[in-house]
């Protein structure tokens, strides 16, 4: 019971790792969030209700961060659907890290553990411990790989020197990213969670305005830990309790998978645990009970879009 794709009678269909989008009139796009899950820059599984959690939680965050930076949201006609301004994405993924952690090749801890001390242009001291807080959050950009390629690390200086984003705009992006991250950390702390790191995407709207796009502070784009048990687990040398897709990353890494070729099938218990983590994150952050949408999702979306006059 998962939702992995949809084919709608609309123009300019585009397919990403998780979302399918279509062009709408009036310089808008329709974004449909599926249950597909990506790790190591590959789609590796489908997780029940994941798409709904991502779409509804992102909409919740977009509403609360709109005073920090404008975003692309127009409406949410279905639990898995967002109508958005048609923004031109900037060619950089903006990753903000508040802790040193991770298992992927682009993560801070993986590179630090392998001996690197200059990472993404930052000088890190000896003696850091995995999963501990950094002196201050840092921005570690990557390229936005196309066609199944892997994202490549960048320094903040690289973004300008390589001509990816012009200097004044990149300065605005960095300031907005750090401000949204700070708000996210405060909000997560109030919910008993730690926002360790996250990924943002920015774009330019129809009139050239800077917009926060894609999603914000979801378990797909962010690393959330349970605050209550963090110190105890850190002292015991254990990883924090997470409410994100880190268990899947860790399971795949333990199986020897690093994003090359087809991924091994995930055990049912890992899939079920991930669904529960996504729903728990939604409920803790929003303070609302998660109402599971009806499956199959496709016909439900068609009905909703028909009622809205989009189809």
N, C-alpha and C positions, 0 to 999 in steps of 0.2 A: 504494500500500500504506500507507494511513493509517487511523486509528481516530478517527472524528469524533462518534459518538453510540451510545447503547445504550438499548434499551427493555426494562426488566425488570418482572416481575409483582409489583411492590412498591408500597406506598402513598406518597403525597405526593411525587411526582416534582418536582424543582426543577432548573432548568438555568441554569448560569452561563456565563461566557465560555469556560471550560476544563473545568469539572467538571459532572457530572450526579449528583444525590444523591437518596436515598430514605430514608424513615423505617423504622427497625427497632424491634422490641420493646426494652424495658428502657432507654428514653431514649437510644437510639443512632441514628446515621445511617450509611448506606452511601454513600461518596463514590467515584465512578469518574472517573479522570483521563483525558481524551481527548488526542488529538494536536493539538487546535485551538490556535492561537497568536494572542494578542491583541497589538495595538500601537495606540497612539493611542485607547485605549478601544474598539477594535473587533476582532472576530475577522477576521484578514486571511489566514490560511493554515492548513494542516495539515502538520505536520512529523513524518515517520516516527520512531517510538520516543520522541518527546518526552514523551508521557504516562507511559510507563514510567519514564523518567529522573526526571521530576518526583516521581512517587509514591514511588519507592524512595529517592531522594536526600532528600526531605523526611522520610521515616521515619527515615533515618540521622541527620539533624540533630535531629529530635524526641527521639530516644533520648539524644542527647548533651547536650541543653539542658534536660532535665527537672528537673535540680537547680536551675536558675536560675529557671524558671517552669514551672508545670504545663502540660500540653497535652492535646489531645483524643484522642490515639491509643488505640485499644483493640487492634486487630490489623491485619495486612496479609495477607489471604487470597489475593491475586493481585498480580502486579507492577503492575497498574493500579488496584488497589482498596484503599481504606482503610475500616475500620470505626472509627467515631469516636463520642465522646460528643456528644449533641445539644446543641450550644452555641448561645446567642443572640448573634450577632455584634454587637459595638459598631459604631455608625454612622460610624466613622472609620478610614481607612487610615493606618497609622503608618509613615511613610517616614523612614528614618535615612540621612543622607548624611555620608560621610567625605571626599568629594572634590567639587570644583565641576566638573560635567560635564553632558552630556545635550543632546538635540536637540528634545525635546518642549516644548510651551508651559509645562508645569509644572516643567520642569527648572531647576536653579540657573543653569547656564551660559547657557541661552537667554535668561533674564530679565536676567542680568548683562550679557550682550553687547549687549542692547537698551537698556542704560543704567540699569537699576534698581540701587539700592544697598541699599535696605531690602526684603528678600525673606523672606517667611514670618515677618516680625517681627524678623529678624536684620539688624543693620547690617554690611554687608560693605565692606571698604576698597577704594580704587581700586588698579589695577595687578595684580589677580589674573589668573593664566594658566589657560586651559582645562586640565582634567584634573589639577589640582594638589590636594594635600591641604589640607583646612581646618585651622584652628587646633585644632579639636576637633569630633567628630561632632555634628551637629544633627538635631533632629526636625522634619520639615516635613509636617504632616498634610494630608490632603485628605478631602473628602467621599467617600462611596461612592455613586456615581451609579447610578441605576436606569433601566431601559428604554432603554439606548443613549445616555443623556446622558453628558457628559464630567465627570470628577472636577473639583471646584473646590478651589483652594488654601485652606488655613486657617492661622492662627497657632495656637500652643499655647494662647494665651489665648482664642482664638475657641472652641476645643473646649468650654471650661467656660462662657464667656459666652453661647454659643448654646444651652446646655443639652444638648449632645450626650453628654457624659460628666460625671458628678459629680466634684467636685474631688479627693477622696481617691482615687477609683478611677483618675482620669486620672494622678495622680502615680505610682501603682503601675505603670500601663501604661508611662509614660515611663521609669521606672527599669528595668523589665524589658527594654524594647526596647533601651536603651543597653547593658545587660549582655549580652544575647544577641548584639548587634552586635559588641561587643568580643571575645567568645568566637569569633564567626565570623571576625573579622579575624585573630585569632591562629591559628586552624585553617587558614585560607586561606594565610597566610604560610608555615606549615610545609609546605604543599603547593606552594609556588612561585607563589602567586597573590595578587592584591590584591582584597579585597572593598571596592569603592568606595562602593556604596550598596545599599539593600535596602528591601523593603516587608514589613511585618508586619500580620497581622490578629489581633485579640484578641476573645474572647467570654466570656460567662458560662455556666458549665456548669449541669447539671441542679440542682445544689445551691447555685448562686450563686457558685461559685469562679471566679477569673480564670484563663482558659486561653489559651494561644497556639494558634491554629487555622490552618486553610487549608494553608499550606506554609511552609517555612523555607529560606532561602539556596539556592534553586534558580536555574538560569539564567533562569527566567521572572520571578522576583521580585527578582533581584539582578543587580548589574553586577560581573562578575569580569574582571580583567585578568591577563595574564602578567607576573609580577614581573621576570623576567630581562631583558626587552627594554623595560621601562617607561621607564627614564631615557633610554635612547638615542632612543626614539621621541619622547619629550617634547622633548628637545633639538632634534630635527629638525622639530618642529612637526607631528608626526603623532599620530593617535589611538593609544592603547595597543592592543595585541593583546587581543581580548576573547573570552571563552568564554560568551557569553550571546546574547540576541536583538538586541543593538545593531546588527549588520549589516542586519537587516531594517528596524529603525527608520530607519537612515540611507538605505537604498535607497528606502524609501517617501517619506522627506522629500525626497530628491533628485528623485523623480518628481513632487513637488508635492503629495503627499498628507499631510493633517494630521488625518485622522479624519472628514472630512465625506463622506458617501455611500459607495459601494462602493469598495474599494481595488483598485488595479491588480493583475493576477496577478503573482506572484513568478516570476522566472526559475528554471529547474530547478537551476542551479548555486548559487543563493542558498539554496534549500531544502536541497540536499545538504550545503552548508557548515554550515548551522545544525544539522542532525542531528549532524554530526561534532563541532561545538562543544559541544553538550549532552552527548554521550557522553564527550568528553574531560574536561569539567568533573566529571562523575560519577567518572571513574576517577582523576583527580588528587586530588580531595577525599577519596574513600573509601579509595583504595589498592587497590581491587578491580577486576578486569576486569568489564566490562559484558556480561551475558549477555542477548542479544536474545530477547525473548519471542516466542512463536509468533503469527503472523498467519493468519487474521483473529482479532482480539482478542475480539470479542463471544462466540463459542462457547466460547472458553477461559475467559472470566469465568464464564459460566453453569455450566460444569463445576466450576470451583473453588468457586463459591458453593453448588452442590448438594452437593458433598462436605462442606462446612462446615455443612450443614443450614440455610443461610440461605434457600435456595430450595426 
